[in-house]
Amino acid sequence: MVIEWLTFAVDPDHRETFIRLDNDIWTAALSQYPGYIAKEVWISPDLLDQVVVVIRWQTREQWKAIPQDVLEAVQQQFEAAAPFSHRMIDSREYQVRRYPNPVAS
């Protein structure tokens, strides 16, 4: 499994709208593609101007197979719906490693 980790700076007055639009636009689009597993949005009570989005993909190849023109069109749709201050401030990728639990004696 691969994790796409995105952090956004968002005007605190528009944080809930940002989250709703992200779900309505981005999640709706990404969830149509093979390899999409799930998406979570994390907010902190201490960092009111940040939103962390964690997307789980089966493989990196499936994630990266989404056509660039589709991503650009979805981004344009999101920008048109969210005219308030927001920007991506961090983008990371993680691989999930799982090891078998040792057998209890």
C-alpha positions, 0 to 999 in steps of 0.5 A, a space after each residue: 500500500 502507498 500513502 499520499 500525504 498532503 498538507 494544506 494551509 486553509 483560511 480557518 474561516 473556510 476550513 469546513 467548506 474546504 473539507 466538504 468541497 475536497 470530498 465532493 470534488 477530489 474524493 469523488 474523482 479519485 475514488 473512480 480509479 483502480 487502486 483507490 482504497 480510502 481517504 481521510 481528512 485530519 484536522 488539529 484543534 491546535 492548527 486551525 489553518 491546516 488540513 491534512 489529507 491522507 489517501 491510501 492506494 493499493 500501488 504507486 503505479 495505480 495512483 500515478 496512472 491517473 491521467 494528468 489532464 484529469 487531475 488538472 481538470 479536477 483541480 480547476 473544478 476545485 479552484 472554481 468552487 473554492 475561491 478562498 485562501 488555500 494552498 498545498 504546503 506539503 506533499 509526501 509519499 509513504 510506503 506501508 510496510 507490514 510484517 507478520 506478528 511473531 507467534 506467541 509461545 
